[in-house]
């Protein structure tokens, strides 16, 4: 089993995060921070899964490109799209 990691990402809307929660078939803990001025949310997720596994779930969610472009380990997260 992989060690517990924390990842962080931005999402254009909460709906993308809800879809992830419906589709992820692994254990995780999630914290959501809402920006009151924009529909964007910032999310931290703790899991033993790899970033590739998380991205695989998001690849199946339409319009999740912002998430896929911003997800990083918490230690290296910048919020910038790559």
C-alpha positions in Angstrom: 0.0 0.0 0.0 1.2 3.5 -0.8 1.7 6.0 2.0 -0.9 8.7 2.6 -0.4 11.7 0.4 -2.2 15.0 0.2 -2.9 16.5 -3.2 -4.4 19.9 -4.0 -6.2 21.2 -7.1 -8.6 23.8 -8.4 -11.9 23.0 -10.0 -14.1 25.3 -12.1 -17.2 24.3 -10.1 -18.2 22.1 -7.2 -20.1 19.8 -9.7 -16.7 18.3 -10.9 -15.7 17.5 -7.4 -19.1 15.8 -6.7 -18.7 13.7 -9.8 -15.3 12.6 -8.6 -16.8 11.6 -5.3 -19.4 9.5 -7.1 -16.8 7.8 -9.3 -13.8 7.3 -7.1 -13.6 3.6 -6.0 -10.9 4.1 -3.4 -10.7 5.6 0.1 -10.0 9.3 0.4 -10.7 12.3 2.6 -11.6 15.6 1.0 -11.6 19.2 2.0 -13.3 21.9 -0.1 -12.6 25.6 0.0 -15.1 27.8 -1.8 -14.2 31.2 -3.2 -17.2 33.5 -2.5 -16.6 35.6 -5.6 -16.2 32.9 -8.2 -17.7 29.4 -8.8 -14.2 27.9 -8.5 -13.3 25.7 -5.6 -9.9 24.6 -4.2 -9.7 21.0 -3.0 -7.3 19.0 -0.8 -7.6 15.3 -1.0 -5.8 12.8 1.3 -5.4 9.3 -0.1 -3.1 6.3 -0.5 -3.7 6.4 -4.2 -1.3 7.9 -6.7 -1.8 11.1 -8.6 -2.2 9.0 -11.8 -5.1 7.1 -10.2 -6.8 10.3 -9.3 -6.3 11.7 -12.8 -7.8 8.6 -14.3 -11.0 9.3 -12.4 -11.1 12.9 -13.6 -10.3 11.9 -17.2 -13.8 10.3 -17.2 -15.5 13.6 -16.1 -16.4 16.1 -18.8 -14.8 19.5 -18.4 -12.4 18.5 -15.7 -9.5 20.1 -17.6 -8.7 22.7 -14.9 -8.4 20.0 -12.3 -6.1 17.9 -14.5 -4.0 21.0 -15.2 -3.6 22.1 -11.5 -3.5 18.9 -9.4 -0.2 18.6 -7.6 1.1 17.2 -4.3 0.3 19.7 -1.6 4.1 20.3 -1.1 4.5 21.6 -4.7 1.0 23.0 -5.4 1.0 26.4 -7.0 -2.5 26.7 -8.4 -1.1 27.4 -11.8 -2.4 25.6 -14.9 0.3 23.5 -16.6 
